[in-house]
């Protein structure tokens, strides 16, 4: 007589779970023994992997934890499987009674130490007062976690004692991280500003990058503080300030720009280094990529020029920079309107060197062709030469007909007639 459902159920209930576990363990051992031991990509001649793939699919390496979905689905390589199973084995347990992590535990000792420092500081008071007892494996993850989470109070509590243990490169990375997170208090704590030299004490810090990260964070308080520091920093040495200007332009924010304009036009930052960087090649190129910011830049040029802080020679040099980089008629028009000598450096001081027209004549692009046409219409001297270079002999001038449908000589004659006609119109009543 066949067994009834009740008797079958009773039979199942009385199966010894230890027998099931031991049987499953033997199956796991047998299965594992069939997998190649030579590596994940190299297989022997008597390899069983092809047969196993036909039955179990491409992911042969199974998690050994019975309740894990990857026990059935598997992973592609043994290395992946080993790494995965570490998630099931969390040997580092919290010792504080009542804490959930006395059971759950952590995968690494560093994770346990972070947990203790953040949640059980009262219990570990002695350890907190002696952070030197921690090794780098625990200390560095803790500092990164505190900066990322913006935990100013706890970072201040440990930083004074931890600081001698942290190398300069790590500190620099933490500063950049704090700037990107938009945390003014943490940046102020970690940056360690030298007020006498107007620069970070840590020479490893890439301050231009910190400025960029701070402005991109969108925190106006941090933006004001970092721009004040950056402008003071730029006043001390040539070439420094362009990073700050470029960062402002790339922020693409009218609020940041307005804040920066207030700072850069203040009497406290009247430095020739600052003025030079406002007209530098990288700044001109970056401004052209952000039209709204470029228009605001023109406003700063105008204000500084009205204050007497941009000299004609500065504006003339800027015009030659435009010719070497953007060939922007808009930029050149503003500079000329502010008093840039069109044949700088030849006028007004009679210097020597390449004029804007000479620089542009070396280029063969359409932008350069129209830029040369603009300069000639504005009165640039087409006959000025320097060394062996003269505009008419340069490649851009020789190929200008490609873009303007007239040769260089024809363009020079046409531009001269246009200037004469405009002059007559101005003189007519």
ABEGO torsion letter per residue (X at the ends): XBBBAAAAAAAAAABBAAAAAAAAAAAAAAAAAABBAAEAABBBAABAAAAAAAAAEABABBBABAABAAAAAEBABAAAAAAAAAAABBABBBABBGBAAAAAEBABAAAAAAAAAAAAAAAAAAAAABAAABBAAAAAAAAAAAAAAGBAAAAAAAAAAAAAABBAAAAAAAAAAAAAAGBAAAAAAAAGBBAAAGBBABAABBAAAAAAAAAAAGBAAAAAAAAAAAAAAAAABBGAAAAAAAAAAAAGBAAAAAAAAAAAABAAABBAAAAAAAABAAAAAAAAABAAAAAAAAAAAAAAAAAGABBAAAAAAAAAAAAABAGBAAAAAAAAAAGBBAAOAAOAAGBBEBBAAAAAAABABAAAAAAAAAAAAAGBBAABBBEABBAAABAAAAAAAAAAGBBAAAAAAAAAAAAAAAAAAAABX
